[in-house]
């Protein structure tokens, strides 16, 4: 599995696990943002979150490789 292509959805800004998360491709992530998917505003990968908070400084420790 290509770790640059598949990402955790949603990616939270803290180390708290999401209730429901799954791996999606980066193109599906972009499409969901464009369609207003309900989890996107709370995901650090979304344009909405980044507009409010800026780019995340670093991935949470549990998600680093």
N, C-alpha and C positions, 0 to 999 in steps of 0.2 A: 504494500500500500504506500503510495507516495504521500509523505507527511506534509509536503508543501501544497498539495492539491486538496486533501481532505482536512477539514477543520472542525473543531468542536462547536456545536451550535446549541444554545448561545454561549458565548465566551464571557464569563462574568469578570468584573474588575477586582474581585477579591478571591480568596481561597475557598469560599463556601461552595459546596457542590450544588448544582442546579437540580431541581426536582426531576425534570426530564431534560436530558441532553442527548445528542446524537451526532454522528459524524456526517457532514455534508460536503459536497464539493464547493470550491470557491465560486464557480459560476452559478450554482443554486443559491448560494449566500447572496450574491449580487441581485439575482432575480427576486428573491424574497424581500430584500430591502426596497427594490423598485415597486413591489406590489404591496408594501406596507404590512408585512408579516408582524403579528402582534408581539413577538419576542424581540424584534430587532432594536427597539429603542433602549433596551437594557443590556445590549450586547456591545462589548468594547470594539468589535469589528464594524459596527454600523456607523454610517455617516451621521445619524442623529445623535448617537452617544458622543462621538468625537467632536461634534459641533458644540456640545454642551460642556464637555470635560477635557478636551484635547486628546492627543494620542496617549495611550497607556505607556508609562515609562518602561515597564518590564512585565513579562508574563508572570502570573502567580507561580510560586515555587512548585506546586504540584503539577503544573503543566509544562514546565521546562524539560528539555531533553538533554 
